[in-house]
Amino acid sequence: MELVVTGNLVRELRVAENLSQADLAAALGVSRQTVNSIETGRYTPSLALAIALARFFATTVEEVFHVAER
Amino acid sequence: MSQSDSAARGLGRKHNLLFWLTPAVAALGGIAYLVAAFAGGRPVLGVVLMAMMLLFAAGLVLAARRSETIRGLMDHRDERLTGIDLRATAAAGLALIVAVLIGAFVELGRGHSGAPYTWLGAIAGVTYIFAVLVQRVRQ
């Protein structure tokens, strides 16, 4: 079974917390560009960063990242 | 300064040891150029080459203050930029291997042994195989 990431809720969660991309980047220890790339779907983060993102927003990885079977 | 700006700048202020690796290697390379040029009887060239390498090192550190990309490529904290660095390094290595192969073909075509290009190609090949074996065990 091969899963592909079809989208994510990072931008929605960040905006709901009234955070800028730079704020989220600083909290996660990554660059602002990386947060932007994740939000736009150009970059799929590693499992560790995905978990860090989910924990930051007090939710689960599967709630943040949407996947579908290929 | 907005909160966003201060957050972004704060991320870049604390440099880890990896951040200083490239400037340090550049500076050491400059010193090596100087020593080699002095040994070869061309001290002026050595001073010029060392100055260029030191300028490059200083330029990197200064550029990293302004550019998130350069900072990320140097400190390897950001997984996306580290991945980009890895792929860019592989592309540079591939370009070098192609150049070495062309050099070897040209030298062989001229009736020479192909050295030193054949040796350089052999080093690249052996290093690749060794790296694959090491990574296979580690991952």
N, CA and C atoms of all chains as a GROMACS GRO file, in nm:
protein
  627
    1MET      N    1   0.085  -0.120   0.000
    1MET     CA    2   0.000   0.000   0.000
    1MET      C    3   0.089   0.125   0.000
    2GLU      N    4   0.070   0.205  -0.102
    2GLU     CA    5   0.150   0.328  -0.108
    2GLU      C    6   0.061   0.449  -0.080
    3LEU      N    7   0.103   0.528   0.019
    3LEU     CA    8   0.025   0.646   0.055
    3LEU      C    9   0.094   0.772   0.003
    4VAL      N   10   0.014   0.865  -0.043
    4VAL     CA   11   0.069   0.994  -0.086
    4VAL      C   12  -0.002   1.105  -0.007
    5VAL      N   13   0.076   1.207   0.028
    5VAL     CA   14   0.019   1.321   0.100
    5VAL      C   15  -0.054   1.409  -0.001
    6THR      N   16  -0.182   1.431   0.025
    6THR     CA   17  -0.263   1.508  -0.070
    6THR      C   18  -0.286   1.653  -0.024
    7GLY      N   19  -0.256   1.681   0.100
    7GLY     CA   20  -0.274   1.818   0.149
    7GLY      C   21  -0.252   1.824   0.298
    8ASN      N   22  -0.256   1.944   0.353
    8ASN     CA   23  -0.240   1.958   0.497
    8ASN      C   24  -0.312   2.083   0.548
    9LEU      N   25  -0.325   2.087   0.680
    9LEU     CA   26  -0.398   2.198   0.743
    9LEU      C   27  -0.304   2.293   0.818
   10VAL      N   28  -0.177   2.290   0.783
   10VAL     CA   29  -0.080   2.370   0.858
   10VAL      C   30  -0.115   2.519   0.853
   11ARG      N   31  -0.146   2.569   0.735
   11ARG     CA   32  -0.178   2.712   0.724
   11ARG      C   33  -0.302   2.747   0.809
   12GLU      N   34  -0.406   2.664   0.799
   12GLU     CA   35  -0.528   2.690   0.874
   12GLU      C   36  -0.502   2.689   1.025
   13LEU      N   37  -0.424   2.590   1.070
   13LEU     CA   38  -0.394   2.580   1.213
   13LEU      C   39  -0.310   2.698   1.260
   14ARG      N   40  -0.214   2.738   1.177
   14ARG     CA   41  -0.126   2.851   1.213
   14ARG      C   42  -0.206   2.980   1.222
   15VAL      N   43  -0.289   3.003   1.121
   15VAL     CA   44  -0.369   3.127   1.119
   15VAL      C   45  -0.466   3.129   1.238
   16ALA      N   46  -0.521   3.012   1.270
   16ALA     CA   47  -0.614   3.004   1.384
   16ALA      C   48  -0.545   3.041   1.515
   17GLU      N   49  -0.413   3.014   1.520
   17GLU     CA   50  -0.336   3.048   1.642
   17GLU      C   51  -0.278   3.189   1.633
   18ASN      N   52  -0.310   3.260   1.524
   18ASN     CA   53  -0.262   3.396   1.503
   18ASN      C   54  -0.109   3.404   1.500
   19LEU      N   55  -0.050   3.307   1.433
   19LEU     CA   56   0.096   3.302   1.423
   19LEU      C   57   0.139   3.333   1.280
   20SER      N   58   0.256   3.395   1.268
   20SER     CA   59   0.314   3.414   1.135
   20SER      C   60   0.395   3.289   1.099
   21GLN      N   61   0.433   3.278   0.973
   21GLN     CA   62   0.518   3.165   0.931
   21GLN      C   63   0.650   3.168   1.007
   22ALA      N   64   0.703   3.288   1.029
   22ALA     CA   65   0.831   3.301   1.102
   22ALA      C   66   0.817   3.254   1.246
   23ASP      N   67   0.703   3.285   1.308
   23ASP     CA   68   0.680   3.241   1.446
   23ASP      C   69   0.680   3.089   1.455
   24LEU      N   70   0.606   3.027   1.362
   24LEU     CA   71   0.598   2.880   1.362
   24LEU      C   72   0.734   2.819   1.331
   25ALA      N   73   0.804   2.881   1.236
   25ALA     CA   74   0.938   2.832   1.201
   25ALA      C   75   1.031   2.836   1.321
   26ALA      N   76   1.026   2.946   1.395
   26ALA     CA   77   1.112   2.960   1.513
   26ALA      C   78   1.077   2.856   1.619
   27ALA      N   79   0.948   2.830   1.633
   27ALA     CA   80   0.904   2.731   1.733
   27ALA      C   81   0.948   2.589   1.697
   28LEU      N   82   0.954   2.561   1.565
   28LEU     CA   83   0.989   2.426   1.520
   28LEU      C   84   1.139   2.411   1.491
   29GLY      N   85   1.211   2.524   1.489
   29GLY     CA   86   1.355   2.517   1.459
   29GLY      C   87   1.384   2.493   1.313
   30VAL      N   88   1.296   2.543   1.226
   30VAL     CA   89   1.320   2.533   1.081
   30VAL      C   90   1.313   2.673   1.021
   31SER      N   91   1.337   2.684   0.892
   31SER     CA   92   1.332   2.814   0.828
   31SER      C   93   1.188   2.852   0.791
   32ARG      N   94   1.166   2.981   0.773
   32ARG     CA   95   1.033   3.029   0.733
   32ARG      C   96   0.997   2.970   0.596
   33GLN      N   97   1.099   2.958   0.510
   33GLN     CA   98   1.077   2.902   0.376
   33GLN      C   99   1.023   2.759   0.385
   34THR      N  100   1.072   2.685   0.482
   34THR     CA  101   1.027   2.545   0.495
   34THR      C  102   0.881   2.540   0.538
   35VAL      N  103   0.843   2.628   0.632
   35VAL     CA  104   0.702   2.634   0.672
   35VAL      C  105   0.616   2.669   0.551
   36ASN      N  106   0.660   2.765   0.472
   36ASN     CA  107   0.586   2.805   0.352
   36ASN      C  108   0.576   2.688   0.254
   37SER      N  109   0.686   2.615   0.235
   37SER     CA  110   0.686   2.503   0.141
   37SER      C  111   0.592   2.391   0.187
   38ILE      N  112   0.588   2.370   0.319
   38ILE     CA  113   0.496   2.267   0.372
   38ILE      C  114   0.351   2.311   0.349
   39GLU      N  115   0.324   2.438   0.380
   39GLU     CA  116   0.187   2.488   0.366
   39GLU      C  117   0.136   2.480   0.222
   40THR      N  118   0.226   2.506   0.128
   40THR     CA  119   0.184   2.505  -0.012
   40THR      C  120   0.192   2.365  -0.074
   41GLY      N  121   0.240   2.267   0.004
   41GLY     CA  122   0.244   2.130  -0.045
   41GLY      C  123   0.364   2.097  -0.132
   42ARG      N  124   0.457   2.193  -0.142
   42ARG     CA  125   0.577   2.166  -0.224
   42ARG      C  126   0.672   2.072  -0.152
   43TYR      N  127   0.666   2.072  -0.019
   43TYR     CA  128   0.758   1.989   0.058
   43TYR      C  129   0.681   1.907   0.160
   44THR      N  130   0.708   1.777   0.163
   44THR     CA  131   0.649   1.688   0.263
   44THR      C  132   0.753   1.668   0.373
   45PRO      N  133   0.721   1.708   0.495
   45PRO     CA  134   0.822   1.699   0.602
   45PRO      C  135   0.853   1.555   0.643
   46SER      N  136   0.965   1.540   0.712
   46SER     CA  137   1.001   1.408   0.766
   46SER      C  138   0.900   1.372   0.874
   47LEU      N  139   0.903   1.247   0.914
   47LEU     CA  140   0.812   1.201   1.020
   47LEU      C  141   0.835   1.280   1.148
   48ALA      N  142   0.961   1.307   1.181
   48ALA     CA  143   0.992   1.380   1.304
   48ALA      C  144   0.934   1.521   1.300
   49LEU      N  145   0.948   1.589   1.187
   49LEU     CA  146   0.896   1.726   1.177
   49LEU      C  147   0.743   1.725   1.173
   50ALA      N  148   0.687   1.624   1.108
   50ALA     CA  149   0.540   1.613   1.104
   50ALA      C  150   0.484   1.594   1.245
   51ILE      N  151   0.551   1.510   1.324
   51ILE     CA  152   0.507   1.489   1.462
   51ILE      C  153   0.524   1.617   1.543
   52ALA      N  154   0.637   1.687   1.522
   52ALA     CA  155   0.661   1.813   1.593
   52ALA      C  156   0.550   1.914   1.560
   53LEU      N  157   0.512   1.919   1.433
   53LEU     CA  158   0.404   2.009   1.391
   53LEU      C  159   0.272   1.972   1.460
   54ALA      N  160   0.242   1.843   1.457
   54ALA     CA  161   0.116   1.797   1.518
   54ALA      C  162   0.115   1.825   1.668
   55ARG      N  163   0.227   1.801   1.734
   55ARG     CA  164   0.234   1.827   1.879
   55ARG      C  165   0.220   1.975   1.908
   56PHE      N  166   0.280   2.058   1.823
   56PHE     CA  167   0.274   2.202   1.843
   56PHE      C  168   0.129   2.250   1.843
   57PHE      N  169   0.050   2.192   1.754
   57PHE     CA  170  -0.091   2.232   1.743
   57PHE      C  171  -0.182   2.141   1.827
   58ALA      N  172  -0.120   2.059   1.912
   58ALA     CA  173  -0.194   1.969   2.002
   58ALA      C  174  -0.295   1.882   1.928
   59THR      N  175  -0.248   1.824   1.819
   59THR     CA  176  -0.334   1.734   1.743
   59THR      C  177  -0.251   1.614   1.694
   60THR      N  178  -0.303   1.540   1.599
   60THR     CA  179  -0.230   1.423   1.550
   60THR      C  180  -0.178   1.449   1.408
   61VAL      N  181  -0.081   1.370   1.367
   61VAL     CA  182  -0.024   1.385   1.233
   61VAL      C  183  -0.132   1.365   1.127
   62GLU      N  184  -0.218   1.265   1.149
   62GLU     CA  185  -0.322   1.237   1.049
   62GLU      C  186  -0.428   1.347   1.039
   63GLU      N  187  -0.443   1.424   1.148
   63GLU     CA  188  -0.534   1.539   1.142
   63GLU      C  189  -0.471   1.653   1.061
   64VAL      N  190  -0.338   1.663   1.070
   64VAL     CA  191  -0.269   1.774   1.001
   64VAL      C  192  -0.244   1.740   0.854
   65PHE      N  193  -0.200   1.618   0.831
   65PHE     CA  194  -0.165   1.578   0.694
   65PHE      C  195  -0.266   1.478   0.640
   66HIS      N  196  -0.318   1.510   0.523
   66HIS     CA  197  -0.416   1.421   0.460
   66HIS      C  198  -0.345   1.331   0.359
   67VAL      N  199  -0.377   1.203   0.364
   67VAL     CA  200  -0.313   1.108   0.273
   67VAL      C  201  -0.418   1.030   0.196
   68ALA      N  202  -0.375   0.978   0.082
   68ALA     CA  203  -0.464   0.892   0.002
   68ALA      C  204  -0.382   0.776  -0.052
   69GLU      N  205  -0.450   0.666  -0.079
   69GLU     CA  206  -0.382   0.551  -0.139
   69GLU      C  207  -0.360   0.576  -0.286
   70ARG      N  208  -0.242   0.541  -0.332
   70ARG     CA  209  -0.214   0.559  -0.476
   70ARG      C  210  -0.258   0.436  -0.552
   71MET      N  211   1.070   4.667   1.475
   71MET     CA  212   1.083   4.528   1.429
   71MET      C  213   0.962   4.448   1.477
   72SER      N  214   0.900   4.375   1.388
   72SER     CA  215   0.784   4.296   1.424
   72SER      C  216   0.825   4.171   1.499
   73GLN      N  217   0.724   4.107   1.559
   73GLN     CA  218   0.751   3.982   1.631
   73GLN      C  219   0.807   3.878   1.535
   74SER      N  220   0.754   3.878   1.411
   74SER     CA  221   0.800   3.781   1.311
   74SER      C  222   0.947   3.800   1.279
   75ASP      N  223   0.984   3.927   1.261
   75ASP     CA  224   1.124   3.955   1.228
   75ASP      C  225   1.217   3.909   1.340
   76SER      N  226   1.176   3.943   1.464
   76SER     CA  227   1.262   3.907   1.576
   76SER      C  228   1.272   3.757   1.591
   77ALA      N  229   1.162   3.686   1.563
   77ALA     CA  230   1.165   3.540   1.572
   77ALA      C  231   1.259   3.482   1.467
   78ALA      N  232   1.249   3.534   1.344
   78ALA     CA  233   1.334   3.483   1.237
   78ALA      C  234   1.480   3.514   1.264
   79ARG      N  235   1.506   3.635   1.314
   79ARG     CA  236   1.645   3.672   1.340
   79ARG      C  237   1.701   3.594   1.458
   80GLY      N  238   1.614   3.572   1.558
   80GLY     CA  239   1.658   3.499   1.676
   80GLY      C  240   1.700   3.357   1.640
   81LEU      N  241   1.632   3.297   1.543
   81LEU     CA  242   1.664   3.161   1.499
   81LEU      C  243   1.805   3.156   1.443
   82GLY      N  244   1.844   3.264   1.376
   82GLY     CA  245   1.974   3.263   1.310
   82GLY      C  246   2.090   3.307   1.395
   83ARG      N  247   2.063   3.359   1.515
   83ARG     CA  248   2.173   3.415   1.594
   83ARG      C  249   2.262   3.308   1.655
   84LYS      N  250   2.200   3.202   1.707
   84LYS     CA  251   2.280   3.100   1.775
   84LYS      C  252   2.330   3.001   1.672
   85HIS      N  253   2.454   3.015   1.635
   85HIS     CA  254   2.510   2.925   1.534
   85HIS      C  255   2.567   2.801   1.602
   86ASN      N  256   2.542   2.684   1.539
   86ASN     CA  257   2.603   2.563   1.591
   86ASN      C  258   2.742   2.545   1.528
   87LEU      N  259   2.810   2.439   1.570
   87LEU     CA  260   2.947   2.416   1.522
   87LEU      C  261   2.950   2.395   1.371
   88LEU      N  262   2.846   2.325   1.320
   88LEU     CA  263   2.842   2.297   1.175
   88LEU      C  264   2.843   2.426   1.093
   89PHE      N  265   2.781   2.531   1.148
   89PHE     CA  266   2.774   2.659   1.077
   89PHE      C  267   2.914   2.709   1.041
   90TRP      N  268   3.008   2.686   1.133
   90TRP     CA  269   3.143   2.740   1.114
   90TRP      C  270   3.232   2.647   1.031
   91LEU      N  271   3.182   2.527   0.996
   91LEU     CA  272   3.265   2.429   0.924
   91LEU      C  273   3.310   2.481   0.787
   92THR      N  274   3.215   2.529   0.706
   92THR     CA  275   3.250   2.574   0.571
   92THR      C  276   3.347   2.694   0.574
   93PRO      N  277   3.319   2.799   0.656
   93PRO     CA  278   3.416   2.909   0.662
   93PRO      C  279   3.553   2.862   0.714
   94ALA      N  280   3.552   2.769   0.810
   94ALA     CA  281   3.679   2.720   0.865
   94ALA      C  282   3.758   2.644   0.759
   95VAL      N  283   3.687   2.560   0.682
   95VAL     CA  284   3.756   2.483   0.575
   95VAL      C  285   3.810   2.579   0.469
   96ALA      N  286   3.732   2.684   0.438
   96ALA     CA  287   3.776   2.783   0.340
   96ALA      C  288   3.903   2.854   0.390
   97ALA      N  289   3.902   2.891   0.519
   97ALA     CA  290   4.018   2.960   0.576
   97ALA      C  291   4.140   2.868   0.578
   98LEU      N  292   4.120   2.742   0.616
   98LEU     CA  293   4.231   2.646   0.618
   98LEU      C  294   4.282   2.621   0.476
   99GLY      N  295   4.189   2.617   0.380
   99GLY     CA  296   4.228   2.602   0.240
   99GLY      C  297   4.314   2.719   0.195
  100GLY      N  298   4.277   2.837   0.240
  100GLY     CA  299   4.356   2.956   0.208
  100GLY      C  300   4.498   2.946   0.262
  101ILE      N  301   4.510   2.899   0.386
  101ILE     CA  302   4.642   2.882   0.446
  101ILE      C  303   4.722   2.776   0.370
  102ALA      N  304   4.653   2.668   0.331
  102ALA     CA  305   4.720   2.562   0.254
  102ALA      C  306   4.769   2.615   0.120
  103TYR      N  307   4.685   2.700   0.056
  103TYR     CA  308   4.728   2.765  -0.070
  103TYR      C  309   4.856   2.845  -0.047
  104LEU      N  310   4.857   2.922   0.062
  104LEU     CA  311   4.972   3.008   0.092
  104LEU      C  312   5.098   2.924   0.111
  105VAL      N  313   5.086   2.819   0.191
  105VAL     CA  314   5.203   2.734   0.219
  105VAL      C  315   5.252   2.667   0.091
  106ALA      N  316   5.155   2.613   0.012
  106ALA     CA  317   5.192   2.544  -0.112
  106ALA      C  318   5.258   2.640  -0.211
  107ALA      N  319   5.201   2.762  -0.221
  107ALA     CA  320   5.258   2.859  -0.316
  107ALA      C  321   5.396   2.905  -0.271
  108PHE      N  322   5.414   2.922  -0.138
  108PHE     CA  323   5.546   2.958  -0.086
  108PHE      C  324   5.646   2.847  -0.119
  109ALA      N  325   5.604   2.722  -0.097
  109ALA     CA  326   5.693   2.608  -0.126
  109ALA      C  327   5.725   2.601  -0.275
  110GLY      N  328   5.630   2.644  -0.358
  110GLY     CA  329   5.652   2.641  -0.502
  110GLY      C  330   5.721   2.765  -0.556
  111GLY      N  331   5.758   2.855  -0.464
  111GLY     CA  332   5.832   2.974  -0.506
  111GLY      C  333   5.745   3.083  -0.566
  112ARG      N  334   5.614   3.083  -0.535
  112ARG     CA  335   5.525   3.188  -0.585
  112ARG      C  336   5.445   3.249  -0.468
  113PRO      N  337   5.518   3.321  -0.381
  113PRO     CA  338   5.454   3.372  -0.259
  113PRO      C  339   5.342   3.473  -0.286
  114VAL      N  340   5.356   3.555  -0.389
  114VAL     CA  341   5.253   3.656  -0.418
  114VAL      C  342   5.121   3.587  -0.454
  115LEU      N  343   5.133   3.484  -0.539
  115LEU     CA  344   5.014   3.408  -0.576
  115LEU      C  345   4.950   3.346  -0.452
  116GLY      N  346   5.033   3.297  -0.362
  116GLY     CA  347   4.984   3.237  -0.238
  116GLY      C  348   4.906   3.336  -0.155
  117VAL      N  349   4.959   3.458  -0.143
  117VAL     CA  350   4.890   3.563  -0.065
  117VAL      C  351   4.756   3.597  -0.131
  118VAL      N  352   4.757   3.609  -0.263
  118VAL     CA  353   4.632   3.642  -0.335
  118VAL      C  354   4.528   3.532  -0.315
  119LEU      N  355   4.571   3.407  -0.331
  119LEU     CA  356   4.477   3.295  -0.315
  119LEU      C  357   4.423   3.286  -0.173
  120MET      N  358   4.511   3.309  -0.075
  120MET     CA  359   4.466   3.304   0.064
  120MET      C  360   4.366   3.417   0.090
  121ALA      N  361   4.397   3.536   0.038
  121ALA     CA  362   4.306   3.650   0.057
  121ALA      C  363   4.168   3.619  -0.003
  122MET      N  364   4.168   3.554  -0.121
  122MET     CA  365   4.040   3.519  -0.184
  122MET      C  366   3.961   3.421  -0.098
  123MET      N  367   4.031   3.323  -0.044
  123MET     CA  368   3.962   3.223   0.038
  123MET      C  369   3.910   3.284   0.169
  124LEU      N  370   3.989   3.376   0.228
  124LEU     CA  371   3.944   3.440   0.351
  124LEU      C  372   3.824   3.531   0.323
  125LEU      N  373   3.828   3.599   0.207
  125LEU     CA  374   3.714   3.683   0.168
  125LEU      C  375   3.589   3.599   0.148
  126PHE      N  376   3.608   3.482   0.086
  126PHE     CA  377   3.495   3.390   0.065
  126PHE      C  378   3.436   3.347   0.199
  127ALA      N  379   3.524   3.312   0.294
  127ALA     CA  380   3.478   3.268   0.426
  127ALA      C  381   3.401   3.380   0.496
  128ALA      N  382   3.458   3.500   0.492
  128ALA     CA  383   3.392   3.615   0.557
  128ALA      C  384   3.260   3.647   0.487
  129GLY      N  385   3.261   3.637   0.353
  129GLY     CA  386   3.140   3.664   0.276
  129GLY      C  387   3.028   3.567   0.312
  130LEU      N  388   3.064   3.441   0.332
  130LEU     CA  389   2.964   3.341   0.371
  130LEU      C  390   2.899   3.377   0.505
  131VAL      N  391   2.983   3.412   0.602
  131VAL     CA  392   2.931   3.444   0.736
  131VAL      C  393   2.840   3.567   0.729
  132LEU      N  394   2.883   3.667   0.653
  132LEU     CA  395   2.802   3.789   0.640
  132LEU      C  396   2.672   3.761   0.564
  133ALA      N  397   2.682   3.683   0.456
  133ALA     CA  398   2.562   3.651   0.377
  133ALA      C  399   2.462   3.571   0.459
  134ALA      N  400   2.513   3.486   0.548
  134ALA     CA  401   2.424   3.404   0.631
  134ALA      C  402   2.339   3.489   0.726
  135ARG      N  403   2.387   3.610   0.757
  135ARG     CA  404   2.309   3.698   0.844
  135ARG      C  405   2.183   3.747   0.772
  136ARG      N  406   2.193   3.760   0.641
  136ARG     CA  407   2.080   3.814   0.565
  136ARG      C  408   1.996   3.707   0.498
  137SER      N  409   2.060   3.596   0.462
  137SER     CA  410   1.990   3.494   0.385
  137SER      C  411   1.959   3.370   0.470
  138GLU      N  412   1.830   3.341   0.480
  138GLU     CA  413   1.786   3.222   0.552
  138GLU      C  414   1.836   3.096   0.483
  139THR      N  415   1.842   3.100   0.349
  139THR     CA  416   1.887   2.984   0.272
  139THR      C  417   2.034   2.954   0.300
  140ILE      N  418   2.118   3.057   0.293
  140ILE     CA  419   2.262   3.034   0.318
  140ILE      C  420   2.284   2.987   0.461
  141ARG      N  421   2.212   3.049   0.555
  141ARG     CA  422   2.225   3.009   0.695
  141ARG      C  423   2.185   2.862   0.712
  142GLY      N  424   2.075   2.823   0.647
  142GLY     CA  425   2.028   2.685   0.658
  142GLY      C  426   2.123   2.586   0.593
  143LEU      N  427   2.184   2.628   0.481
  143LEU     CA  428   2.280   2.539   0.414
  143LEU      C  429   2.404   2.519   0.500
  144MET      N  430   2.436   2.621   0.580
  144MET     CA  431   2.557   2.612   0.662
  144MET      C  432   2.535   2.541   0.795
  145ASP      N  433   2.421   2.568   0.862
  145ASP     CA  434   2.407   2.509   0.996
  145ASP      C  435   2.333   2.374   0.998
  146HIS      N  436   2.272   2.338   0.883
  146HIS     CA  437   2.208   2.205   0.869
  146HIS      C  438   2.100   2.180   0.973
  147ARG      N  439   2.035   2.286   1.023
  147ARG     CA  440   1.927   2.267   1.120
  147ARG      C  441   1.795   2.238   1.051
  148ASP      N  442   1.783   2.290   0.931
  148ASP     CA  443   1.657   2.279   0.859
  148ASP      C  444   1.662   2.158   0.766
  149GLU      N  445   1.574   2.061   0.786
  149GLU     CA  446   1.581   1.935   0.710
  149GLU      C  447   1.562   1.956   0.560
  150ARG      N  448   1.474   2.054   0.524
  150ARG     CA  449   1.451   2.078   0.381
  150ARG      C  450   1.576   2.134   0.315
  151LEU      N  451   1.640   2.231   0.379
  151LEU     CA  452   1.762   2.290   0.322
  151LEU      C  453   1.878   2.190   0.324
  152THR      N  454   1.880   2.104   0.425
  152THR     CA  455   1.983   1.999   0.430
  152THR      C  456   1.965   1.903   0.313
  153GLY      N  457   1.839   1.871   0.281
  153GLY     CA  458   1.810   1.785   0.166
  153GLY      C  459   1.850   1.852   0.036
  154ILE      N  460   1.821   1.982   0.027
  154ILE     CA  461   1.859   2.057  -0.093
  154ILE      C  462   2.011   2.058  -0.107
  155ASP      N  463   2.080   2.077   0.005
  155ASP     CA  464   2.227   2.078   0.004
  155ASP      C  465   2.281   1.943  -0.044
  156LEU      N  466   2.219   1.836   0.004
  156LEU     CA  467   2.262   1.701  -0.034
  156LEU      C  468   2.246   1.677  -0.184
  157ARG      N  469   2.130   1.717  -0.238
  157ARG     CA  470   2.105   1.697  -0.381
  157ARG      C  471   2.194   1.786  -0.466
  158ALA      N  472   2.217   1.909  -0.419
  158ALA     CA  473   2.305   2.000  -0.493
  158ALA      C  474   2.448   1.948  -0.493
  159THR      N  475   2.490   1.892  -0.379
  159THR     CA  476   2.625   1.834  -0.370
  159THR      C  477   2.637   1.715  -0.464
  160ALA      N  478   2.533   1.633  -0.471
  160ALA     CA  479   2.533   1.518  -0.562
  160ALA      C  480   2.542   1.565  -0.707
  161ALA      N  481   2.468   1.673  -0.740
  161ALA     CA  482   2.471   1.727  -0.877
  161ALA      C  483   2.611   1.778  -0.911
  162ALA      N  484   2.673   1.846  -0.813
  162ALA     CA  485   2.809   1.898  -0.835
  162ALA      C  486   2.906   1.782  -0.854
  163GLY      N  487   2.889   1.676  -0.773
  163GLY     CA  488   2.975   1.558  -0.786
  163GLY      C  489   2.958   1.491  -0.921
  164LEU      N  490   2.833   1.485  -0.967
  164LEU     CA  491   2.804   1.424  -1.097
  164LEU      C  492   2.870   1.503  -1.210
  165ALA      N  493   2.861   1.636  -1.200
  165ALA     CA  494   2.924   1.722  -1.302
  165ALA      C  495   3.076   1.698  -1.304
  166LEU      N  496   3.133   1.683  -1.184
  166LEU     CA  497   3.277   1.660  -1.174
  166LEU      C  498   3.314   1.525  -1.235
  167ILE      N  499   3.232   1.423  -1.210
  167ILE     CA  500   3.259   1.290  -1.264
  167ILE      C  501   3.252   1.292  -1.418
  168VAL      N  502   3.153   1.363  -1.471
  168VAL     CA  503   3.141   1.375  -1.617
  168VAL      C  504   3.266   1.444  -1.673
  169ALA      N  505   3.311   1.550  -1.605
  169ALA     CA  506   3.432   1.622  -1.651
  169ALA      C  507   3.554   1.530  -1.646
  170VAL      N  508   3.563   1.451  -1.540
  170VAL     CA  509   3.676   1.357  -1.525
  170VAL      C  510   3.673   1.252  -1.637
  171LEU      N  511   3.554   1.200  -1.666
  171LEU     CA  512   3.542   1.100  -1.773
  171LEU      C  513   3.581   1.159  -1.908
  172ILE      N  514   3.533   1.282  -1.935
  172ILE     CA  515   3.569   1.347  -2.062
  172ILE      C  516   3.720   1.368  -2.069
  173GLY      N  517   3.778   1.410  -1.955
  173GLY     CA  518   3.924   1.428  -1.949
  173GLY      C  519   3.998   1.299  -1.979
  174ALA      N  520   3.947   1.189  -1.921
  174ALA     CA  521   4.011   1.058  -1.943
  174ALA      C  522   4.001   1.017  -2.090
  175PHE      N  523   3.882   1.038  -2.152
  175PHE     CA  524   3.865   1.003  -2.294
  175PHE      C  525   3.960   1.084  -2.382
  176VAL      N  526   3.970   1.214  -2.352
  176VAL     CA  527   4.056   1.302  -2.433
  176VAL      C  528   4.202   1.258  -2.420
  177GLU      N  529   4.245   1.229  -2.296
  177GLU     CA  530   4.384   1.187  -2.274
  177GLU      C  531   4.414   1.054  -2.343
  178LEU      N  532   4.318   0.960  -2.336
  178LEU     CA  533   4.336   0.832  -2.404
  178LEU      C  534   4.342   0.852  -2.555
  179GLY      N  535   4.257   0.944  -2.605
  179GLY     CA  536   4.255   0.974  -2.748
  179GLY      C  537   4.385   1.036  -2.798
  180ARG      N  538   4.454   1.102  -2.706
  180ARG     CA  539   4.583   1.164  -2.742
  180ARG      C  540   4.698   1.064  -2.733
  181GLY      N  541   4.664   0.942  -2.697
  181GLY     CA  542   4.768   0.839  -2.689
  181GLY      C  543   4.834   0.829  -2.554
  182HIS      N  544   4.778   0.902  -2.454
  182HIS     CA  545   4.834   0.893  -2.318
  182HIS      C  546   4.761   0.785  -2.238
  183SER      N  547   4.804   0.769  -2.112
  183SER     CA  548   4.745   0.664  -2.028
  183SER      C  549   4.607   0.702  -1.974
  184GLY      N  550   4.574   0.830  -1.980
  184GLY     CA  551   4.446   0.875  -1.922
  184GLY      C  552   4.462   0.931  -1.783
  185ALA      N  553   4.582   0.915  -1.724
  185ALA     CA  554   4.609   0.969  -1.591
  185ALA      C  555   4.620   1.122  -1.599
  186PRO      N  556   4.581   1.196  -1.499
  186PRO     CA  557   4.531   1.147  -1.368
  186PRO      C  558   4.380   1.125  -1.367
  187TYR      N  559   4.314   1.145  -1.482
  187TYR     CA  560   4.168   1.136  -1.484
  187TYR      C  561   4.117   0.997  -1.449
  188THR      N  562   4.186   0.895  -1.498
  188THR     CA  563   4.141   0.758  -1.468
  188THR      C  564   4.149   0.732  -1.317
  189TRP      N  565   4.254   0.784  -1.254
  189TRP     CA  566   4.268   0.767  -1.108
  189TRP      C  567   4.157   0.842  -1.035
  190LEU      N  568   4.128   0.963  -1.080
  190LEU     CA  569   4.021   1.041  -1.017
  190LEU      C  570   3.887   0.969  -1.032
  191GLY      N  571   3.864   0.913  -1.149
  191GLY     CA  572   3.740   0.837  -1.172
  191GLY      C  573   3.734   0.715  -1.081
  192ALA      N  574   3.848   0.649  -1.063
  192ALA     CA  575   3.852   0.531  -0.976
  192ALA      C  576   3.822   0.571  -0.831
  193ILE      N  577   3.876   0.684  -0.788
  193ILE     CA  578   3.849   0.732  -0.651
  193ILE      C  579   3.699   0.757  -0.634
  194ALA      N  580   3.638   0.820  -0.735
  194ALA     CA  581   3.494   0.849  -0.728
  194ALA      C  582   3.414   0.719  -0.720
  195GLY      N  583   3.449   0.623  -0.804
  195GLY     CA  584   3.376   0.496  -0.806
  195GLY      C  585   3.388   0.419  -0.676
  196VAL      N  586   3.512   0.410  -0.625
  196VAL     CA  587   3.534   0.336  -0.499
  196VAL      C  588   3.463   0.407  -0.384
  197THR      N  589   3.468   0.539  -0.382
  197THR     CA  590   3.402   0.616  -0.276
  197THR      C  591   3.251   0.592  -0.279
  198TYR      N  592   3.194   0.588  -0.399
  198TYR     CA  593   3.049   0.565  -0.412
  198TYR      C  594   3.012   0.428  -0.356
  199ILE      N  595   3.087   0.326  -0.397
  199ILE     CA  596   3.057   0.190  -0.350
  199ILE      C  597   3.071   0.182  -0.198
  200PHE      N  598   3.177   0.242  -0.145
  200PHE     CA  599   3.200   0.241   0.000
  200PHE      C  600   3.085   0.313   0.073
  201ALA      N  601   3.043   0.427   0.018
  201ALA     CA  602   2.935   0.504   0.081
  201ALA      C  603   2.805   0.425   0.081
  202VAL      N  604   2.776   0.354  -0.029
  202VAL     CA  605   2.655   0.272  -0.036
  202VAL      C  606   2.660   0.162   0.069
  203LEU      N  607   2.776   0.097   0.082
  203LEU     CA  608   2.790  -0.011   0.181
  203LEU      C  609   2.770   0.042   0.322
  204VAL      N  610   2.830   0.157   0.352
  204VAL     CA  611   2.819   0.215   0.486
  204VAL      C  612   2.673   0.254   0.515
  205GLN      N  613   2.609   0.320   0.417
  205GLN     CA  614   2.471   0.363   0.438
  205GLN      C  615   2.375   0.245   0.450
  206ARG      N  616   2.408   0.136   0.380
  206ARG     CA  617   2.324   0.016   0.385
  206ARG      C  618   2.326  -0.043   0.526
  207VAL      N  619   2.442  -0.037   0.589
  207VAL     CA  620   2.453  -0.090   0.725
  207VAL      C  621   2.385   0.005   0.824
  208ARG      N  622   2.402   0.136   0.802
  208ARG     CA  623   2.350   0.235   0.897
  208ARG      C  624   2.198   0.250   0.890
  209GLN      N  625   2.141   0.228   0.773
  209GLN     CA  626   1.996   0.250   0.760
  209GLN      C  627   1.923   0.117   0.744
   0.00000   0.00000   0.00000
